[in-house]
Amino acid sequence: MKYREGITFEQVASLYFFDRSLRNAVMSSMLDLEEHVKTVAAEVVAKNIGTDHNVYLNKRNYRNKRVRNQHFTLDAILGNILDQSVTANRKQELRGRIWAYNRLIGLTGILRAYKMGCRNRYEIAECLDVPEETLQEALNYYHARYGVCTQIDNFVIYFEPALGVMELL
């Protein structure tokens, strides 16, 4: 194989490895950007249209409308949610709380905190950067949803009698 005058194999190999590292860094950044854009888009859809799949999958909600539908304005949504005497508003607030629990904490967050050495609620809340009260509310929700425990991959998260994580062998 012919090289340019004065170019060594080590220089060619170094350029190859630099190119590979740069390509991997760019691809990683693009994946992070794609995930961020998808998350932001999902948040906008959830805030403006809701989380009911019968509504957000309806293609009529995504048409370019000259007259803005007042039902899906942020003021209309926030104004309605504050009136907790209406059942639909309480359901909407619950959906929002569940979304926040999963976004801020999640079962994978509990596992991540366990793997980092957190062994009590205070340490888990500190690790996940959430108030202890929010963590407790999320744990109460997960207990109500999953019961005494739930399994994720080779881990079991116990909610009763106390929060605990066990790794399955």
URVENMO-V778095 format. One record per residue. RES is the residue in one letter. PHI is phi in radians with two decimals (NA if undefined). NEAR is the number of other ideal C-beta (glycine too) atoms within 12 Angstrom. Layout:
# URVENMO-V778095
res:RES phi:PHI near:NEAR
res:RES phi:PHI near:NEAR
This chain:
# URVENMO-V778095
res:M phi:NA near:6
res:K phi:-1.68 near:7
res:Y phi:-2.00 near:13
res:R phi:-1.09 near:10
res:E phi:-1.00 near:6
res:G phi:1.51 near:7
res:I phi:-1.66 near:14
res:T phi:-1.78 near:12
res:F phi:-1.09 near:12
res:E phi:-1.06 near:11
res:Q phi:-1.18 near:14
res:V phi:-1.12 near:17
res:A phi:-1.10 near:14
res:S phi:-1.09 near:14
res:L phi:-1.12 near:17
res:Y phi:-1.07 near:14
res:F phi:-1.17 near:14
res:F phi:-1.09 near:14
res:D phi:-1.07 near:14
res:R phi:-1.11 near:14
res:S phi:-1.12 near:14
res:L phi:-1.11 near:14
res:R phi:-1.06 near:14
res:N phi:-1.15 near:14
res:A phi:-1.14 near:14
res:V phi:-1.13 near:14
res:M phi:-1.11 near:14
res:S phi:-1.08 near:14
res:S phi:-1.14 near:14
res:M phi:-1.14 near:14
res:L phi:-1.14 near:14
res:D phi:-1.08 near:14
res:L phi:-1.11 near:14
res:E phi:-1.06 near:14
res:E phi:-1.09 near:14
res:H phi:-1.11 near:14
res:V phi:-1.10 near:14
res:K phi:-1.10 near:14
res:T phi:-1.11 near:16
res:V phi:-1.10 near:14
res:A phi:-1.09 near:17
res:A phi:-1.14 near:20
res:E phi:-1.13 near:18
res:V phi:-1.12 near:18
res:V phi:-1.10 near:23
res:A phi:-1.10 near:26
res:K phi:-1.23 near:24
res:N phi:-1.58 near:24
res:I phi:-2.01 near:28
res:G phi:1.94 near:28
res:T phi:-1.91 near:23
res:D phi:-1.30 near:16
res:H phi:-1.10 near:12
res:N phi:-1.17 near:11
res:V phi:-1.62 near:20
res:Y phi:-1.28 near:22
res:L phi:-1.55 near:14
res:N phi:-1.31 near:15
res:K phi:-1.15 near:9
res:R phi:-1.15 near:14
res:N phi:-1.29 near:21
res:Y phi:-1.97 near:17
res:R phi:-1.31 near:11
res:N phi:-1.36 near:9
res:K phi:-1.82 near:13
res:R phi:-1.24 near:6
res:V phi:-1.74 near:10
res:R phi:-1.22 near:14
res:N phi:-1.26 near:17
res:Q phi:-1.17 near:13
res:H phi:-1.17 near:18
res:F phi:-1.85 near:26
res:T phi:-1.40 near:17
res:L phi:-1.08 near:16
res:D phi:-1.09 near:15
res:A phi:-1.14 near:20
res:I phi:-1.17 near:25
res:L phi:-1.15 near:17
res:G phi:-1.13 near:15
res:N phi:-1.27 near:24
res:I phi:-1.14 near:24
res:L phi:-1.17 near:15
res:D phi:-1.47 near:16
res:Q phi:-1.40 near:14
res:S phi:-1.35 near:10
res:V phi:-1.68 near:14
res:T phi:-1.03 near:12
res:A phi:-1.05 near:17
res:N phi:-1.22 near:20
res:R phi:-1.13 near:17
res:K phi:-1.12 near:18
res:Q phi:-1.11 near:29
res:E phi:-1.14 near:21
res:L phi:-1.08 near:21
res:R phi:-1.03 near:24
res:G phi:-1.14 near:22
res:R phi:-1.13 near:22
res:I phi:-1.07 near:24
res:W phi:-1.03 near:24
res:A phi:-1.15 near:22
res:Y phi:-1.02 near:29
res:N phi:-1.20 near:22
res:R phi:-1.30 near:20
res:L phi:-1.47 near:24
res:I phi:-2.10 near:36
res:G phi:1.20 near:26
res:L phi:-1.15 near:32
res:T phi:-1.19 near:21
res:G phi:-1.16 near:30
res:I phi:-1.10 near:39
res:L phi:-1.13 near:28
res:R phi:-1.06 near:21
res:A phi:-1.13 near:30
res:Y phi:-1.06 near:27
res:K phi:-1.14 near:19
res:M phi:-1.50 near:16
res:G phi:1.74 near:13
res:C phi:-1.28 near:23
res:R phi:-2.16 near:18
res:N phi:-2.50 near:18
res:R phi:-1.05 near:28
res:Y phi:-1.06 near:18
res:E phi:-1.16 near:19
res:I phi:-1.13 near:36
res:A phi:-1.06 near:26
res:E phi:-1.10 near:18
res:C phi:-1.12 near:25
res:L phi:-1.51 near:30
res:D phi:1.04 near:16
res:V phi:-2.28 near:26
res:P phi:-1.12 near:18
res:E phi:-1.02 near:21
res:E phi:-1.10 near:13
res:T phi:-1.15 near:23
res:L phi:-1.06 near:32
res:Q phi:-1.11 near:21
res:E phi:-1.07 near:23
res:A phi:-1.12 near:36
res:L phi:-1.10 near:33
res:N phi:-1.08 near:21
res:Y phi:-1.11 near:25
res:Y phi:-1.10 near:30
res:H phi:-1.10 near:23
res:A phi:-1.15 near:17
res:R phi:-1.39 near:19
res:Y phi:-1.78 near:21
res:G phi:1.55 near:14
res:V phi:-1.12 near:18
res:C phi:-2.71 near:24
res:T phi:-2.58 near:25
res:Q phi:-1.92 near:18
res:I phi:-2.26 near:23
res:D phi:0.91 near:14
res:N phi:-1.83 near:13
res:F phi:-2.20 near:23
res:V phi:-2.07 near:24
res:I phi:-1.77 near:37
res:Y phi:-1.73 near:23
res:F phi:-1.86 near:26
res:E phi:-2.47 near:17
res:P phi:-1.29 near:9
res:A phi:-2.53 near:15
res:L phi:-1.10 near:34
res:G phi:-2.73 near:23
res:V phi:-2.21 near:32
res:M phi:-2.23 near:17
res:E phi:-1.61 near:15
res:L phi:-1.48 near:12
res:L phi:-1.69 near:6
